[in-house]
Amino acid sequence: MPLDRILNAQSVAVIGASKVETKRGFQTIRTLLEEKYGGKIYPVNPKERSILGLKCYGSVAEIDGPVDLALVATPAATVPSVLEECGKKGIAGAVILAGGFGETGSGGRDLEAKVLAAARRHGIRLIGPNTSGMINLKDNLNLVGLRHAPKGDIALLSQSGNMALTLITEASIKSMKGFSYYVGVGNEADIKFHEYLEFFRQDPQTRAILMYVEGLREGRAFLKQAYKTTLEKPIILLKSGRSTTGKKSAGSHTGALAGISEVARGAFNRAGIIVIENSDELFPVAETLSSQPPIRNNSIAILADGGGHATIAADILTDLGLQMPELSETTRAKLRHVLPPAASVVNPVDVAGGTDNDPTLFAACARIILNDQQVGGLLIVGLFGGYGIRFAESLRFMEEDAAHRMGKLVRKRHKPIVLHSLYASAKPHSLELLRYYGIPVYDSLDIACKCTGMLAHYGSFLKSYHSKADFDMNWGAKTKPNARKIIETARSEGRGFLLEHEAKKLLELHGAPVTDDRMAHSADEAVRIAESVDGAVVLKVVSPQILHKSDAGGVRIGLYGREQVRHAYADILANARRFDPAADIRGVLVSPMAAKGIEVIVGTKYDDQFGPVIMYGLGGVMVEILKDVSFRVLPLSPASARKMVEETKSSPILDGARGTPPSDKKAIRKILLLCSEVIESYPEIAEMDLNPIIVYNTGLRIVDARIILKP
């Protein structure tokens, strides 16, 4: 693997080694020795002869053995020259701790560029700069100096040292899970997030990847790699910067574009990434997904020893989109056989005191429920683990027996169990046994439900995974020669956009249903065209200098008869000349007045992180007011097109309301896919805005179109 010599380094030079206990150059060496790192350690400091019993070298060049990785614990200004030394020594990688680079402004960006240039001259790969370090827990390669980090199968990537410390501490206190690797990604100047994903995808020690992200430098490459990785291992991600203040803070921290936009959220979901909004859910979800099989049918059963918890859990899981299936008659009969008459054997199942004297019934009920084909997983809520505390000491042994049985049940049935317990913080042995078997235990009902929901979310992604629904743009594959000529004409005239009739023609060449527009160059010609139309017409000015026609008084709608058309034509020309006396007026478009229907908008643009994206929502002026829109990163798949329409709040309007006929959702999906095709066909297009598109019971019509070209 390309990063193997760095993340699995067999020898480390600590450049900036120190005898001062508060310095990273001391802490790292101490931790490597304490944790019995098996590789070679080479302290480098020209002022010292030895540190902690190790020979100290005056320079990198003096080291008398091969070096895989350098930890650079010197000030930012020294890093370029340090890397020159490392390059001459043949060092494969460097972890740069110092801040003061791209995150600080233009001066820092210049220094970061020098660091990157030096690294590339010598083929050195960089972690950071502005990083807390990295840890390979399998090999005890600890370049952070953090003691007693728990070992396990979760890889942690973070752009915040404090967030990493929070997660590692949480794991050590509340869980039996731990980490295979930790990498402080820092400014992502060289090694990017997607490269780490590929490494961890192939790493046999890693079962899940946990990420705290402030900014992505290569968003589309990240999505491509994530889509491959999530097929094999779950990725759980918290991205900061939702608020304006948060974006500024994140940007100043890493120097990368920051923020969790609707575009990013949609892109991450499509790539199969589990997006977490709350930091206290981040480790629990990673723990659950790394320990339990996913829920494959989006269906969950609840087993409870009290109605309150069961009802709350059912509400939360329903809000998360899970189904609560009806249990089969066979399942209900078996539950009645083991539970008291007062028990409720519908879903949720309430044992109604049946476990008060015999908590092993939890295991018996779990086996019965998970044998039901309609049930994809089980959430147990209530007092389990506390019966020996709450009722009688002798019940502890029954709970422990039940824990053993439930742990083995998950392995046998390949269906997950998540447990909520009021007594989780007491750490009774029964709950520790569940954790030993990989069954996660939480004292928060909300977190237990969230973890269960994410098992279903990940399972649904795996079930619908399609290898061709990736993020690769097939540029120019369906280019139309006549459409290419339209773009070339605009370029030859020095225009960075297409005129409305040009944009519609380009779309029409790809099969889009556009209005039947014709150009008039005189009032008489406008009248003749209007008279050939059955019904009212619309007149719109055509000029390279007037993009926003309404603002210039260049639009007239609902026109009937010769006089109205002639008068409107004259008004439009007069208004256009007042708006811009030097405007090149090419003519006036005459279009049939579109019949009433539901107005929607489709637009595309280039996102700074992810490249071309598409937007869909309610159209007309309402899009600015309601902002009820959905986004996807292009190219678009049929499934994504369907979900774009369905996830908007206005989607029910398309089904018909108050006697209005339903609108043609299939036609909307087709136009979304067509727009994706157009953007792939012409890389020159920077933005496209189709607003409004009027949707009817059958079909639709593009009424206005705008296409902006890249500079």
C-alpha positions as CSV (number, residue, x, y, z in Angstrom):
1,M,0.0,0.0,0.0
2,P,1.4,3.5,-0.9
3,L,1.2,4.8,2.7
4,D,2.4,1.5,4.3
5,R,6.0,2.7,5.0
6,I,4.6,5.8,6.7
7,L,1.7,4.5,8.8
8,N,3.5,1.2,9.5
9,A,7.0,2.8,9.9
10,Q,9.7,0.5,11.3
11,S,12.1,3.4,12.1
12,V,11.4,7.0,13.3
13,A,13.6,10.1,13.5
14,V,12.4,12.6,16.1
15,I,13.6,15.9,14.8
16,G,13.5,18.4,17.6
17,A,14.1,15.9,20.3
18,S,14.2,17.4,23.8
19,K,14.9,16.7,27.4
20,V,12.2,19.1,28.5
21,E,9.2,17.0,29.7
22,T,6.6,19.4,28.3
23,K,8.0,19.3,24.8
24,R,6.6,17.0,22.1
25,G,10.2,16.0,21.3
26,F,10.4,14.5,24.8
27,Q,6.9,13.1,25.2
28,T,7.0,11.2,21.9
29,I,10.3,9.4,22.8
30,R,9.1,8.6,26.3
31,T,5.8,7.1,25.0
32,L,7.6,5.1,22.3
33,L,9.9,3.6,24.9
34,E,7.1,3.0,27.5
35,E,4.8,1.3,25.0
36,K,7.7,-0.8,23.7
37,Y,7.7,0.3,20.1
38,G,9.6,-2.4,18.2
39,G,11.3,-0.2,15.6
40,K,14.3,2.1,15.7
41,I,14.1,5.5,17.4
42,Y,16.5,8.2,16.3
43,P,16.4,11.4,18.4
44,V,17.8,14.4,16.5
45,N,19.1,17.6,18.3
46,P,22.5,19.1,17.8
47,K,22.6,20.3,21.4
48,E,22.2,16.9,23.1
49,R,24.2,13.7,23.2
50,S,21.5,11.4,24.5
51,I,17.9,11.5,25.5
52,L,16.2,8.9,27.7
53,G,19.1,6.6,27.2
54,L,19.1,6.9,23.4
55,K,21.9,8.3,21.3
56,C,21.0,11.7,20.0
57,Y,22.2,12.7,16.5
58,G,23.3,16.2,15.5
59,S,21.5,16.0,12.2
60,V,19.5,13.7,10.1
61,A,22.5,13.0,7.9
62,E,24.4,11.6,10.9
63,I,21.8,8.8,11.5
64,D,23.5,5.5,11.0
65,G,20.5,3.5,9.8
66,P,17.6,3.7,7.4
67,V,14.6,5.9,8.4
68,D,11.0,5.4,7.3
69,L,9.4,8.3,9.1
70,A,10.3,11.7,10.6
71,L,8.5,13.4,13.3
72,V,9.2,17.1,12.8
73,A,8.9,19.0,16.1
74,T,10.6,22.2,15.1
75,P,9.2,25.7,14.3
76,A,7.4,26.2,11.1
77,A,10.1,28.3,9.5
78,T,12.6,25.5,9.8
79,V,10.5,22.8,8.1
80,P,11.6,23.4,4.4
81,S,15.3,22.9,5.3
82,V,14.5,20.0,7.6
83,L,12.7,18.3,4.7
84,E,15.7,18.8,2.4
85,E,17.8,16.9,5.0
86,C,15.1,14.2,5.2
87,G,15.0,13.9,1.4
88,K,18.8,13.4,1.2
89,K,18.4,10.6,3.8
90,G,15.7,8.8,1.8
91,I,13.0,9.2,4.4
92,A,9.6,8.2,3.1
93,G,7.3,10.4,5.2
94,A,7.2,13.3,7.7
95,V,4.7,14.2,10.4
96,I,4.8,18.0,10.7
97,L,3.5,19.2,14.1
98,A,3.9,23.0,13.7
99,G,1.1,25.3,12.9
100,G,1.6,28.6,11.2
101,F,0.9,27.4,7.6
102,G,-2.1,27.7,5.3
103,E,-4.5,28.1,8.3
104,T,-2.9,31.5,9.1
105,G,-3.3,33.4,5.8
106,S,-1.3,34.3,2.8
107,G,2.1,34.2,4.5
108,G,1.4,30.8,5.9
109,R,0.1,29.6,2.6
110,D,3.4,30.7,1.0
111,L,5.4,28.8,3.6
112,E,3.2,25.7,3.1
113,A,3.8,25.8,-0.6
114,K,7.6,25.8,0.1
115,V,7.2,22.8,2.4
116,L,5.2,21.0,-0.2
117,A,7.7,21.8,-2.9
118,A,10.6,20.5,-0.8
119,A,8.7,17.3,0.0
120,R,7.8,16.6,-3.7
121,R,11.4,17.2,-4.8
122,H,12.4,14.3,-2.7
123,G,9.3,12.1,-2.8
124,I,8.4,12.6,0.9
125,R,4.8,12.2,1.9
126,L,3.5,14.6,4.6
127,I,1.0,14.2,7.4
128,G,0.0,17.7,8.3
129,P,1.2,20.3,8.8
130,N,-0.6,21.6,11.9
131,T,-1.2,18.1,13.2
132,S,-1.3,16.5,16.6
133,G,0.6,13.5,15.1
134,M,-0.3,9.9,14.4
135,I,-0.6,6.5,16.2
136,N,-0.4,3.0,14.9
137,L,-1.7,1.1,18.0
138,K,-0.9,-2.3,16.6
139,D,2.8,-1.6,16.4
140,N,2.9,0.9,19.4
141,L,4.0,3.6,17.0
142,N,2.8,6.5,19.0
143,L,3.8,9.9,17.7
144,V,1.3,11.8,19.7
145,G,2.6,11.1,23.2
146,L,-0.9,10.2,24.4
147,R,-0.6,7.3,26.9
148,H,-2.9,4.3,27.3
149,A,-5.0,4.8,24.1
150,P,-7.3,1.7,23.8
151,K,-6.5,-0.7,21.0
152,G,-9.2,-1.9,18.7
153,D,-10.5,-1.9,15.1
154,I,-11.7,1.7,14.5
155,A,-9.4,3.9,12.5
156,L,-9.7,7.6,13.5
157,L,-9.0,10.5,11.2
158,S,-9.4,14.0,12.8
159,Q,-8.5,17.6,12.0
160,S,-8.8,18.4,15.7
161,G,-6.4,17.1,18.3
162,N,-8.9,17.9,21.0
163,M,-11.7,16.0,19.2
164,A,-9.4,13.0,18.9
165,L,-8.6,13.2,22.6
166,T,-12.3,13.4,23.4
167,L,-13.1,10.3,21.3
168,I,-10.1,8.3,22.6
169,T,-11.0,9.2,26.2
170,E,-14.7,8.3,25.7
171,A,-13.6,4.9,24.3
172,S,-11.4,4.1,27.2
173,I,-14.0,5.0,29.8
174,K,-17.3,3.8,28.3
175,S,-16.4,1.0,25.9
176,M,-14.4,-2.1,25.3
177,K,-13.7,-0.8,21.8
178,G,-10.5,1.0,20.7
179,F,-8.5,2.2,17.7
180,S,-6.3,0.6,15.1
181,Y,-4.8,3.9,14.0
182,Y,-5.2,7.6,14.7
183,V,-4.1,10.2,12.1
184,G,-4.2,13.9,12.8
185,V,-4.8,15.0,9.2
186,G,-4.1,18.7,9.9
187,N,-4.0,21.0,6.9
188,E,-4.1,18.0,4.4
189,A,-1.3,19.7,2.5
190,D,-0.1,16.5,0.9
191,I,-1.7,13.2,2.0
192,K,-5.4,13.8,1.5
193,F,-8.4,12.2,3.2
194,H,-9.2,9.9,0.3
195,E,-5.7,8.4,0.5
196,Y,-6.2,7.4,4.1
197,L,-9.5,5.9,3.2
198,E,-7.9,3.6,0.7
199,F,-5.2,2.6,3.2
200,F,-7.8,1.7,5.8
201,R,-10.0,-0.1,3.3
202,Q,-7.2,-2.5,2.8
203,D,-6.1,-2.7,6.4
204,P,-7.1,-6.0,8.0
205,Q,-7.0,-4.5,11.5
206,T,-9.6,-1.9,10.7
207,R,-13.4,-2.5,10.7
208,A,-14.7,1.0,10.7
209,I,-13.4,4.5,9.9
210,L,-14.3,7.4,12.2
211,M,-13.8,11.0,10.9
212,Y,-13.9,14.5,12.3
213,V,-13.6,16.8,9.3
214,E,-13.3,20.6,9.2
215,G,-12.5,21.0,5.5
216,L,-11.8,18.9,2.4
217,R,-9.3,20.0,-0.2
218,E,-10.3,17.4,-2.8
219,G,-13.9,16.7,-2.2
220,R,-14.7,14.7,-5.4
221,A,-11.7,12.4,-5.0
222,F,-12.9,11.9,-1.4
223,L,-16.4,10.9,-2.6
224,K,-15.0,8.5,-5.2
225,Q,-12.9,6.7,-2.7
226,A,-15.5,6.8,0.0
227,Y,-18.0,5.1,-2.3
228,K,-15.5,2.2,-2.8
229,T,-14.6,2.0,0.9
230,T,-18.1,2.0,2.3
231,L,-19.0,-1.1,0.4
232,E,-16.5,-2.9,2.7
233,K,-16.3,-0.8,5.9
234,P,-18.5,1.9,7.3
235,I,-17.4,5.5,7.4
236,I,-18.8,7.6,10.2
237,L,-18.3,11.4,9.8
238,L,-18.9,14.5,11.8
239,K,-18.2,17.7,9.7
240,S,-18.1,20.9,11.6
241,G,-18.8,24.4,10.3
242,R,-22.6,24.4,9.9
243,S,-22.9,27.9,11.3
244,T,-21.2,31.0,9.9
245,T,-19.1,31.3,13.0
246,G,-18.3,27.6,12.8
247,K,-17.2,27.9,9.2
248,K,-14.8,30.7,10.1
249,S,-13.4,28.8,13.0
250,A,-12.9,25.6,11.0
251,G,-11.4,27.5,8.1
252,S,-8.9,29.2,10.4
253,H,-8.0,25.9,12.0
254,T,-7.2,23.9,8.8
255,G,-6.9,26.5,6.0
256,A,-9.3,24.5,3.9
257,L,-12.7,25.4,2.6
258,A,-15.1,24.5,5.5
259,G,-18.7,24.0,6.1
260,I,-21.4,21.3,6.0
261,S,-23.7,22.4,3.2
262,E,-26.8,20.7,1.9
263,V,-24.5,19.8,-1.1
264,A,-22.0,18.1,1.2
265,R,-24.7,16.3,3.2
266,G,-26.3,14.9,0.1
267,A,-22.9,13.9,-1.4
268,F,-21.8,12.1,1.8
269,N,-25.1,10.2,2.0
270,R,-24.8,9.1,-1.6
271,A,-21.3,7.8,-0.9
272,G,-22.7,5.7,1.9
273,I,-21.1,7.8,4.6
274,I,-22.9,7.9,8.0
275,V,-23.2,11.6,8.7
276,I,-23.4,12.5,12.4
277,E,-24.7,15.9,13.5
278,N,-24.0,15.7,17.3
279,S,-20.5,15.0,18.7
280,D,-21.8,12.8,21.5
281,E,-23.2,10.4,19.0
282,L,-20.0,10.0,17.0
283,F,-18.1,7.3,18.9
284,P,-21.2,5.3,19.8
285,V,-22.3,5.0,16.2
286,A,-18.8,4.0,15.2
287,E,-18.7,1.5,18.0
288,T,-22.0,0.0,16.9
289,L,-21.2,-0.2,13.2
290,S,-17.8,-1.8,13.9
291,S,-19.3,-4.4,16.2
292,Q,-22.8,-5.3,14.8
293,P,-24.0,-6.6,11.4
294,P,-26.2,-4.0,9.6
295,I,-29.9,-4.1,9.4
296,R,-30.7,-5.2,5.9
297,N,-34.4,-4.6,5.7
298,N,-34.8,-1.3,7.5
299,S,-37.1,-3.1,10.1
300,I,-36.5,-3.2,13.8
301,A,-38.2,-4.8,16.8
302,I,-38.2,-3.3,20.4
303,L,-38.0,-5.5,23.5
304,A,-38.8,-3.6,26.7
305,D,-39.5,-4.0,30.4
306,G,-41.6,-0.9,30.6
307,G,-44.0,0.9,28.3
308,G,-42.5,4.4,28.6
309,H,-39.1,3.6,27.2
310,A,-40.7,1.4,24.5
311,T,-43.0,4.2,23.3
312,I,-40.2,6.8,23.2
313,A,-37.9,4.4,21.4
314,A,-40.6,3.7,18.8
315,D,-41.1,7.4,18.2
316,I,-37.4,8.1,17.7
317,L,-36.9,5.1,15.4
318,T,-39.9,6.0,13.3
319,D,-38.5,9.6,13.0
320,L,-35.2,8.1,11.8
321,G,-37.1,6.3,9.0
322,L,-37.1,2.7,10.4
323,Q,-40.1,0.4,10.1
324,M,-41.7,-1.3,13.0
325,P,-43.0,-4.6,11.4
326,E,-45.9,-6.6,12.7
327,L,-44.6,-9.8,14.3
328,S,-45.8,-13.0,12.7
329,E,-48.5,-15.1,14.5
330,T,-45.8,-17.8,15.1
331,T,-43.6,-15.3,16.8
332,R,-46.4,-13.9,18.9
333,A,-47.5,-17.4,20.0
334,K,-44.0,-18.3,21.1
335,L,-43.7,-15.0,23.1
336,R,-47.1,-15.7,24.8
337,H,-45.7,-19.1,25.8
338,V,-42.8,-17.6,27.7
339,L,-44.2,-14.4,29.0
340,P,-47.0,-13.6,31.5
341,P,-50.6,-13.0,30.2
342,A,-50.3,-9.3,30.8
343,A,-47.3,-9.0,28.4
344,S,-47.8,-7.2,25.1
345,V,-46.5,-9.4,22.2
346,V,-46.9,-6.8,19.4
347,N,-44.0,-4.7,18.3
348,P,-42.8,-3.1,20.7
349,V,-42.8,-6.2,23.0
350,D,-43.4,-5.3,26.7
351,V,-42.5,-8.2,29.1
352,A,-44.9,-6.6,31.7
353,G,-42.9,-7.8,34.7
354,G,-42.1,-11.2,33.3
355,T,-38.4,-10.6,33.7
356,D,-38.5,-9.4,37.3
357,N,-37.9,-12.9,38.7
358,D,-36.1,-14.3,35.6
359,P,-34.1,-11.9,33.4
360,T,-33.0,-14.8,31.2
361,L,-36.3,-14.2,29.5
362,F,-34.6,-11.4,27.7
363,A,-32.4,-13.9,25.9
364,A,-35.4,-16.2,25.2
365,C,-37.5,-13.4,23.8
366,A,-34.5,-12.0,21.7
367,R,-34.1,-15.5,20.1
368,I,-37.8,-15.7,19.2
369,I,-38.0,-12.2,17.8
370,L,-34.8,-12.4,15.8
371,N,-36.0,-15.6,14.2
372,D,-38.9,-13.7,12.7
373,Q,-38.1,-13.0,9.0
374,Q,-39.7,-9.6,9.1
375,V,-37.3,-8.4,11.9
376,G,-33.9,-7.1,10.8
377,G,-32.6,-6.2,14.3
378,L,-33.5,-5.8,17.9
379,L,-33.3,-2.8,20.4
380,I,-33.6,-3.8,24.0
381,V,-34.6,-0.9,26.4
382,G,-35.0,-0.6,30.1
383,L,-33.4,-2.2,33.2
384,F,-31.3,-5.1,31.8
385,G,-28.1,-5.2,33.8
386,G,-29.7,-3.7,36.8
387,Y,-32.0,-6.6,38.0
388,G,-29.3,-7.8,40.4
389,I,-28.9,-4.2,41.7
390,R,-32.6,-3.2,41.8
391,F,-34.2,-6.5,42.9
392,A,-32.0,-9.3,44.2
393,E,-28.3,-10.1,44.1
394,S,-29.1,-13.6,42.8
395,L,-30.5,-12.2,39.6
396,R,-27.0,-11.1,38.5
397,F,-26.1,-14.6,37.5
398,M,-29.3,-14.9,35.4
399,E,-28.4,-11.6,33.7
400,E,-24.9,-12.9,33.0
401,D,-26.4,-16.1,31.5
402,A,-28.7,-14.0,29.3
403,A,-25.8,-11.8,28.2
404,H,-23.8,-14.9,27.0
405,R,-26.9,-16.2,25.1
406,M,-27.6,-12.9,23.4
407,G,-24.0,-12.5,22.4
408,K,-23.9,-15.9,20.8
409,L,-27.3,-15.2,19.2
410,V,-26.0,-12.2,17.2
411,R,-23.2,-14.3,15.8
412,K,-25.6,-17.1,14.9
413,R,-28.4,-15.0,13.4
414,H,-26.3,-12.2,11.8
415,K,-28.8,-9.7,13.1
416,P,-27.8,-6.9,15.5
417,I,-28.8,-6.2,19.1
418,V,-28.4,-2.8,20.6
419,L,-29.1,-2.4,24.3
420,H,-30.2,0.6,26.4
421,S,-29.8,0.2,30.1
422,L,-30.5,2.6,33.0
423,Y,-27.6,0.9,34.8
424,A,-24.9,1.3,32.1
425,S,-22.9,3.6,34.2
426,A,-22.8,1.1,37.1
427,K,-20.9,-1.4,34.8
428,P,-22.4,-4.6,36.1
429,H,-20.7,-7.7,34.8
430,S,-23.7,-8.7,32.6
431,L,-23.3,-5.5,30.6
432,E,-19.5,-5.9,30.4
433,L,-20.2,-9.4,29.0
434,L,-22.5,-7.9,26.3
435,R,-19.7,-5.5,25.4
436,Y,-17.3,-8.4,25.2
437,Y,-19.5,-10.0,22.6
438,G,-19.7,-6.7,20.7
439,I,-23.2,-5.7,21.7
440,P,-23.1,-2.0,22.4
441,V,-24.7,-0.7,25.7
442,Y,-25.8,2.9,26.3
443,D,-27.4,4.7,29.1
444,S,-28.9,7.3,26.7
445,L,-32.1,6.0,25.0
446,D,-31.6,8.7,22.2
447,I,-28.1,7.4,21.5
448,A,-29.1,3.8,21.5
449,C,-31.9,4.6,19.0
450,K,-29.5,6.7,16.9
451,C,-27.0,3.8,16.7
452,T,-29.8,1.4,15.7
453,G,-31.0,3.8,13.1
454,M,-27.5,4.0,11.6
455,L,-27.3,0.2,11.4
456,A,-30.4,0.4,9.2
457,H,-29.1,3.4,7.2
458,Y,-25.9,1.5,6.4
459,G,-27.7,-1.7,5.6
460,S,-30.0,0.2,3.2
461,F,-27.0,1.7,1.5
462,L,-25.4,-1.8,1.1
463,K,-28.6,-3.2,-0.3
464,S,-28.9,-0.5,-2.9
465,Y,-25.2,-0.3,-3.8
466,H,-24.5,-0.1,-7.5
467,S,-20.9,0.0,-8.7
468,K,-21.8,2.2,-11.7
469,A,-23.5,4.9,-9.5
470,D,-20.2,6.4,-8.7
471,F,-18.8,10.0,-9.0
472,D,-16.9,9.6,-12.3
473,M,-17.9,12.2,-14.9
474,N,-17.9,10.8,-18.4
475,W,-16.9,14.1,-20.0
476,G,-18.0,14.7,-23.6
477,A,-19.5,11.3,-24.1
478,K,-22.9,12.6,-25.5
479,T,-21.9,15.8,-27.1
480,K,-24.1,17.0,-29.9
481,P,-22.2,18.7,-32.8
482,N,-24.9,21.4,-33.3
483,A,-24.9,22.1,-29.6
484,R,-21.1,22.4,-29.6
485,K,-21.5,25.0,-32.4
486,I,-23.8,27.0,-30.2
487,I,-21.1,27.2,-27.5
488,E,-18.4,28.0,-30.0
489,T,-20.5,30.8,-31.4
490,A,-20.9,32.4,-28.0
491,R,-17.2,32.0,-27.4
492,S,-16.3,33.6,-30.7
493,E,-18.4,36.6,-29.8
494,G,-16.6,36.9,-26.5
495,R,-19.7,35.9,-24.5
496,G,-19.5,33.9,-21.3
497,F,-23.1,32.8,-21.5
498,L,-25.7,31.6,-24.0
499,L,-28.7,33.7,-24.9
500,E,-32.1,32.2,-23.9
501,H,-33.0,30.8,-27.3
502,E,-29.5,29.3,-27.6
503,A,-29.7,27.6,-24.2
504,K,-33.1,26.2,-25.1
505,K,-31.9,25.0,-28.5
506,L,-28.9,23.2,-26.8
507,L,-31.3,21.5,-24.3
508,E,-33.7,20.6,-27.1
509,L,-30.9,18.9,-29.0
510,H,-30.6,16.6,-26.0
511,G,-34.4,15.9,-26.0
512,A,-35.6,18.5,-23.5
513,P,-39.2,19.8,-23.9
514,V,-38.8,23.5,-24.4
515,T,-41.3,26.2,-25.4
516,D,-41.8,26.9,-29.1
517,D,-39.9,30.2,-29.3
518,R,-39.4,32.2,-32.5
519,M,-37.3,35.3,-33.0
520,A,-38.9,38.5,-34.3
521,H,-36.8,41.4,-35.7
522,S,-39.7,43.8,-36.2
523,A,-43.1,44.5,-34.8
524,D,-44.8,43.2,-37.9
525,E,-42.9,39.9,-37.7
526,A,-43.8,39.6,-34.0
527,V,-47.5,40.1,-34.9
528,R,-47.3,37.4,-37.6
529,I,-45.7,34.9,-35.2
530,A,-48.3,35.7,-32.5
531,E,-51.2,35.2,-35.0
532,S,-49.9,31.7,-35.7
533,V,-50.2,30.8,-32.1
534,D,-53.4,29.5,-30.5
535,G,-53.8,31.6,-27.5
536,A,-51.8,34.3,-25.6
537,V,-48.1,34.9,-26.2
538,V,-45.0,36.2,-24.3
539,L,-42.5,38.6,-25.7
540,K,-38.9,38.7,-24.3
541,V,-35.9,40.9,-25.4
542,V,-32.8,39.1,-26.7
543,S,-29.5,41.0,-26.0
544,P,-26.1,39.9,-24.8
545,Q,-26.0,42.9,-22.6
546,I,-29.4,42.2,-20.9
547,L,-29.3,38.9,-19.0
548,H,-32.0,39.7,-16.5
549,K,-34.7,40.7,-18.9
550,S,-37.4,41.4,-16.3
551,D,-35.2,43.9,-14.5
552,A,-34.8,45.9,-17.8
553,G,-38.5,45.8,-18.6
554,G,-37.8,43.4,-21.4
555,V,-40.7,40.9,-20.8
556,R,-44.4,41.1,-21.6
557,I,-46.8,38.2,-20.9
558,G,-50.4,37.3,-21.6
559,L,-50.6,39.2,-24.9
560,Y,-53.6,38.8,-27.3
561,G,-54.2,40.4,-30.7
562,R,-52.2,42.6,-33.0
563,E,-52.3,45.8,-31.0
564,Q,-51.2,44.3,-27.7
565,V,-48.3,42.5,-29.4
566,R,-47.2,45.6,-31.4
567,H,-47.5,47.9,-28.4
568,A,-45.5,45.4,-26.2
569,Y,-42.8,45.0,-28.9
570,A,-42.3,48.8,-28.9
571,D,-42.3,49.0,-25.1
572,I,-39.7,46.3,-24.8
573,L,-37.3,48.0,-27.3
574,A,-37.7,51.4,-25.6
575,N,-37.1,49.9,-22.1
576,A,-34.1,48.0,-23.3
577,R,-32.5,51.1,-24.8
578,R,-33.2,53.1,-21.6
579,F,-31.6,50.2,-19.6
580,D,-28.5,50.1,-21.8
581,P,-28.3,52.5,-24.7
582,A,-25.3,50.6,-26.1
583,A,-27.1,47.2,-25.9
584,D,-26.9,45.0,-29.0
585,I,-30.6,44.0,-29.4
586,R,-30.7,40.8,-31.4
587,G,-34.5,40.7,-31.6
588,V,-37.5,39.7,-29.5
589,L,-38.5,36.2,-28.7
590,V,-42.2,35.4,-29.3
591,S,-43.4,32.3,-27.3
592,P,-46.8,30.7,-26.6
593,M,-48.0,31.5,-23.1
594,A,-47.5,28.3,-21.1
595,A,-50.5,26.7,-19.6
596,K,-50.8,26.7,-15.8
597,G,-49.2,23.9,-13.9
598,I,-46.8,23.3,-11.0
599,E,-43.6,25.4,-11.3
600,V,-40.3,23.8,-10.4
601,I,-36.7,24.8,-10.8
602,V,-33.6,22.8,-11.9
603,G,-30.2,24.3,-11.6
604,T,-26.5,23.3,-11.8
605,K,-23.3,24.9,-10.6
606,Y,-19.8,24.1,-9.6
607,D,-19.3,23.5,-5.9
608,D,-15.8,24.5,-4.6
609,Q,-15.4,21.2,-2.9
610,F,-17.2,18.7,-5.0
611,G,-17.4,20.0,-8.6
612,P,-20.6,19.9,-10.6
613,V,-23.8,19.7,-8.6
614,I,-27.5,19.8,-9.4
615,M,-30.4,21.4,-7.5
616,Y,-34.1,20.7,-7.7
617,G,-37.0,22.5,-5.9
618,L,-40.3,24.4,-6.1
619,G,-39.9,27.0,-8.9
620,G,-40.8,30.5,-9.7
621,V,-40.3,33.2,-7.1
622,M,-41.2,30.7,-4.4
623,V,-37.7,29.1,-4.5
624,E,-36.2,32.2,-3.0
625,I,-38.9,32.3,-0.2
626,L,-39.3,28.7,0.8
627,K,-35.8,27.4,-0.1
628,D,-37.3,23.9,-0.4
629,V,-34.6,22.4,-2.6
630,S,-32.5,19.3,-2.7
631,F,-28.9,18.9,-4.1
632,R,-26.8,16.1,-5.5
633,V,-23.3,15.8,-6.8
634,L,-23.3,14.9,-10.5
635,P,-23.4,12.6,-12.4
636,L,-27.0,11.7,-11.4
637,S,-28.4,8.1,-11.2
638,P,-32.1,7.3,-11.7
639,A,-32.3,6.4,-8.0
640,S,-30.8,9.8,-7.0
641,A,-33.1,11.6,-9.3
642,R,-36.1,10.0,-7.7
643,K,-34.9,10.7,-4.2
644,M,-34.2,14.4,-5.1
645,V,-37.9,14.9,-5.9
646,E,-39.2,12.8,-2.9
647,E,-37.1,14.4,-0.2
648,T,-38.4,18.0,-0.8
649,K,-41.2,19.2,1.5
650,S,-43.2,20.2,-1.5
651,S,-43.2,16.7,-3.0
652,P,-46.8,16.0,-1.9
653,I,-48.0,18.9,-4.0
654,L,-46.9,16.9,-7.0
655,D,-49.3,14.1,-6.0
656,G,-52.3,16.5,-6.4
657,A,-53.9,18.6,-3.7
658,R,-57.5,19.9,-3.2
659,G,-58.8,18.4,-6.4
660,T,-55.8,19.3,-8.6
661,P,-54.5,16.5,-10.8
662,P,-51.1,14.9,-9.9
663,S,-48.0,16.1,-11.7
664,D,-45.7,14.0,-13.9
665,K,-42.9,13.0,-11.5
666,K,-41.4,10.7,-14.1
667,A,-41.0,13.7,-16.4
668,I,-39.2,15.6,-13.6
669,R,-36.8,12.7,-13.1
670,K,-36.1,12.6,-16.8
671,I,-35.3,16.3,-16.9
672,L,-32.9,15.9,-14.0
673,L,-31.1,13.1,-15.7
674,L,-31.0,15.1,-18.9
675,C,-29.4,18.0,-17.2
676,S,-26.8,15.7,-15.7
677,E,-26.1,14.4,-19.3
678,V,-25.8,18.0,-20.6
679,I,-23.2,19.0,-17.9
680,E,-21.2,15.8,-18.6
681,S,-21.4,16.6,-22.4
682,Y,-20.0,20.2,-22.1
683,P,-17.4,20.8,-19.5
684,E,-17.5,24.5,-20.5
685,I,-20.8,25.0,-18.7
686,A,-20.3,26.6,-15.3
687,E,-24.0,27.1,-14.4
688,M,-27.4,26.2,-15.8
689,D,-30.7,27.6,-14.5
690,L,-34.0,26.3,-15.7
691,N,-36.7,28.4,-14.0
692,P,-39.5,27.9,-14.3
693,I,-40.2,24.5,-15.6
694,I,-44.0,24.0,-15.7
695,V,-45.0,20.4,-14.8
696,Y,-48.4,19.1,-16.0
697,N,-50.4,15.9,-15.4
698,T,-48.5,14.5,-18.4
699,G,-45.1,16.0,-19.4
700,L,-43.6,19.4,-18.7
701,R,-42.2,22.4,-20.4
702,I,-39.0,24.5,-19.9
703,V,-40.2,28.1,-20.0
704,D,-36.9,29.9,-19.3
705,A,-33.3,28.7,-19.4
706,R,-29.9,30.3,-18.7
707,I,-26.5,28.8,-19.3
708,I,-23.3,30.4,-18.0
709,L,-19.9,29.3,-19.4
710,K,-16.7,29.0,-17.6
711,P,-14.1,31.8,-18.1
